[in-house]
């Protein structure tokens, strides 16, 4: 992967320096971004006003915000630097590229942390201690998500000012390790046919997200590391394409998990309801068991 974009004294892009070898993939990436924004936008709308709020939907809502932000700013960046030569010259300044790179980096970091927390909390719910109120408390989920957004911001600021790339690498590796452990835990639970804690559809959602995550994000980490040494340069390559796929695929996973359960449906609302409203609080679960 070549990063040979020349940075001139006036801090402006020269259109001839844009990587023409990747230009053919820009329309594909933009199409994926638009589809992903539609999917995440629909998810935000439904979770915000049409689906009952619980501890799980809080993680999913925050993850959708992070994914939508990634897709939006990658779309803006591609439109800025690859739409036309004149637009590239007019908007390709150091401040614009730095802001775009920082925002994409920040949203990606938040997405990694939120997906890790979502997977870890789902995996912890299969253990007996899952009856602990904090695991199902909406307040706990809100506070944890707020903390993860803050950590993502602090990490981005640290990398921008000090370029301590090792911190980002270690945090990403820790997230991947946590995701693998969570995925294996849920897989064992699924193979043991124990569906009650957590529900089957939620298991499928987390397992699919964990499986796709390393393949679609590993290359982006390389892109992000290079950006930590020069946030003022934006370069498009396959890393961004894979990241767009990763950010766009989550609503599709939720839809497939919900639509394929019971009677097949093409309704986004019904599919999302099946996935997220199937999650019951421990006390409700116990009441259901007693009544039956």
C-alpha positions, 0 to 999 in steps of 0.5 A: 500500500503506497502513501506517496501523496506530496504535501506542498508548502501551501498545504494544498493538495495537487490533483495530480498527486491523488492516487489514481490507482484507487479512484475506480473504487471511490464510487463503490465506497461512496455507494457503500457509505450511502447504504450504510448511512441509510441503514444506521439512520433507520436504526437510530430513528427506530431505536430513538422513538419506536423501540423500547429502551433497554440496556442492550439498545443503549449500546447499539444506539451509541454504536450506530452513532459512531458508525454513522459518523464514520460513514458520513465523514468518509463520504465528505472526505471522498467528495472533497478530494476526489469529486473534481480538481477545483474542489480538491484545490479549494477545500484540500487545506491542512485544516480540512484534512486534519479535521476529517482525519481526526473525526474519522479516527475518533469515531472509529475508536469509539466504534471499536470500544462500543462494540467491545463493550456490547459484546463483553456485556452480552457474553457476561450475561450468560454467567450466573452473575448476570443477575447482578443489576449493573449488567442490565441497568440502563444507567450503567449502560449510559455511563459506560458508553459516555466513558467510552466516548470520553476515552476515545476522545482522549486517545485521539487528542493524545495521538494528535499531539504526541503521536503515541501510536503504541497506545492505539495499537495496544488498545485495538489488540486488547479490544480484539482479544476481548471480542474473541473471548466474548465470541467464544463464550457465546459460541460455547453457549450456543452449541450447548443449546442454552438460549435463555441467557442471552436470547438466541437472536442477540447471540447471533448478532454479537457472533456475526459482528465479532466474526466480521470485525477483525477482517474489515478493520485490521487494515484500517489500523494501518491507515490510522497509524500513518495518520497519527504521524501526519493528520494533515494528509488524507489518502484513500485506499482499500482500508477505508473501503473495508471500514465502510463495509464494517460500519455498514454491515451492523444494521444488516446483521440486525435485520437478518437476525430479526427477519429470519426468526419465526416468520420471515419479514422484510420490515425493518421495524419488525426485524429490529423489534424482534432482536432488541425487544426480545431482551428481558430484564432478569426480574421480568425473566423470573416472573415469566418463568414463575407464571409459566 
